[in-house]
Amino acid sequence: MTTLIIAEKPSVAGKIAGAIGNAQRKKGEGQSSYYEVDDDGELVLVASAVGHVYSLAEKGNKSWNTNYPVFDIEWDPAYEVQKGSAYTKGYVKTIEKLAKKADTFVNACDYDIEGSVIGYNLINMACHADPKKGNVKRMHFSTVTFPDLKKAYENIEDFDFGQTEAGITRHKLDWYYGINLSRALTSSMRTANAHGTLSIGRVQGPALKLVVDRERDIKKFIPEPFWVISARMNGGHESPADFDAIHTKEKFEGDSAQETAEEIYAKVKDQKTGKVTSVVKKEYKQPPPNPFDLTSLQLEAHRFHRIPPKHTLELAQTLYENGIISYPRTSSQEYPPTIGWRKILEKLKSTNDYSSAAQTLLSKASLKPNNGKKKDPAHPAIYPTGEAPKGMGVQEMKLYDLIVRRFMATFGEWAIRESAKIIIDVNTEDFKAEGKRTVAPNWHELYGKYAKFDEIILPDINEGDIVNIKKLNLDKKMTQPPKRFTEASIIKELEKQNLGTKATRATIVDTLFKRNYIQGKAIEATTLGIKTVETLEVHSPEILDAELTAKINDEMEGIIENKATSEAVEKRAKDILTKVLKKFKKEEKEIGAKLAGGSRQAAVEKAEAEAVGACPICKEGVLIVRKNPKTGKRFLGCSNYPKCTNTQPLPQRGKVISAKKECETCSWPMINIWTQGKKMPWTICTNFSCPSKQKK
């Protein structure tokens, strides 16, 4: 009997082979090689995919076109239908060859819907095996350490039909929405004789609308004035520390706010002392943090290390594949006892950075993590395996440190904090001072630098004490508009609204950036993004409907739990799209005119933002940085192309920024070239034929 195990990545295939048998031999050539393992006289072959090696495509038509709607699709090898996927061919051919020797097939790709689809497609199409016949199995593991892989192999599970069906359905729905809507948008643009393509997706539409709606709230926001009366006080001889206080009304706002604030200020401004009328101190317990799920890890990594969420997932995936942490694409906030808490801490104890904290926890009579409410039946919360990281980059080590500290902190004792509130009477007007401090840090010490809390320590004063007033202020302030989303907070909002999945949300946001719908670290909707949403709101509001998208997500989760069928979910999505696209076709010209106008306006704004100066040749366009599509080399070109063909070469390194001045010799725009490690830029003329350059 021969078993063929298919892993998701080559590095994991090697680990699986090493875990299940001693006599392993690497066969084949290059990256698509495989392993032969002797398992008590039975041959086990371990081969690898390299992510998705099959892609959905329209049946009978593999080239881009603007026909829609299209629902007749099939899975094809990625190397046949996707540019840049030629490297996947070797992996597919290796598995096709090995399948002829095998009797049993095991999907050992990541245990989630994506891994289920990757493995299923290879087993179904490359191996021609049918899971319904019972000779297709599933390996389920959350770390790629040898003990966990060996355990997963010894406890091979039945094929995961629900998870696989959900994954295939998700891919189909994303294709139906993404391709058909993108074709519809592009086709409408062409009715207005506009060049280029526009695209939108099943989750990208609602996600973009979130940003546009926030932009609208910011733009329509009207600041309102309010007044604040604050004081700088001193505790006096017994406790001479300075502290800040504020009038207990906090904000004076409304029609008569200024008048009221000025009256009170006039009453207190000349006072030199105040009397303490109340001192209230309360201690409260602060629970340890919950274990990391993917979203909370992305939020914390962005908060402390400014690592973008998409990059956090990439770094975490690398740590996982190296056996350093558990599977990161999880929505669980729970550590089950089966992961072996003490065993992990024993390993961490041997590492200098974590030795003391690990020893503190190991000395406890019992260990229990502060598990959260979120669950994931496939994987536990993210935890370190205890294996020592080797050859990791700086950012990988930062993320690893955060994960280890969080793991240990969840087992810590509750911290004790104290809140204090002091009321001071100043000529019958009450002022308050509020403080917070840590009495017993406990789990804070385990979390280290990531346990950052306000420490506002008030002087030790008592009721009846007299305090000195050093300064009194009356300040006019303005209310502030809503904050723009960051890459982290938009992911939190997507999760809150059940848009996308834990593994796709960061990619969705990244796609909106690439399509020029959003921009900036404080995320701002671009003109193109706003115009696209405005147009779709009028003509196809269903595309932007967050509730509808979330409902479809729930239905796909129902497939995993046997509460819904893939056929029913797919039919519902097709019906919605057919209705939307039928209406879209009728209004194509009107839609195209609106989108084309937005696209042109966005192009002008982009050109102006990237411009280094006016074009001295045509006097109409501006010089912007462009790239040669064949060579990838950058150059300066006129925005008025093809009417103006002015181009100038550029240095290939460094950031190009307008110097905002003209060359003294030829009057062409000057630019600054900023290179890494240099404190000052290199300033040059954009005219390659400038006489000043010829002299040199």
Buried (B, 14 or more C-beta within 10 A) or exposed (E): EBBBBBBBBBBBBBBBBBBBBEEBEEEBEEEBBBBBBBBEEEBBBBBBBBBBBBBBBBEEEEEEEBEBBBBEBEBBBBBBBBEEBEBBBBBBBBBBBBBEEBEBBBBBBBBBBBBBBBBBBBBBBBBEBEBEEEBBBBBBBBBBBBEBBBBBBEEBEEBBBBBBBBBBBBBBBBBBBBBBBBBBBBBBBBBBEBEEBBBBBBBBBBBBBBBBBBBBEBEEEEEEEBBBBBBBBBBBEEBEEEBBBBBEBEBBBEEEBBEBBBEBBEBBBEBEBBBBEEBEEEEEEBEBBBBBBBBBBBBBBBBBBEBBBBBBBBBBBBBBBBBBBBBBBBBBBBBEEEBBBEEBBBBBBEBEEBEEBBEBBBEEEEBEBBBBEBBBEBBBBBBBBBBEBEEBEEBBBBBBBBBBBBBBBBBBBBBBBBBBBBBBBBEEBBBBBBBBBBEBBBBBBBBBEBBEEEEBEBBEBEEEBBBBBEEBEBEEEEEEBEEBBBBBBBBBBBBEBBBBBBBBBBBBBBBBBEBBBBBEEEBBBBBBBBBBBBBBEEBBEBBBBBEBBBEBBEBBBBBBEEEBBBEEBBEBBBEBBBEBBEEBBEBBEBBBBBBBBBBBBBBEEBBEEBBBBBBBBBEEBBBBBBEEEEEEEBBBBBBBBEEBEBBBEBEEEBEBEBBEEBBEBBEBBBBBBBEEEEEEBEEBBBBBEBEEBEEE
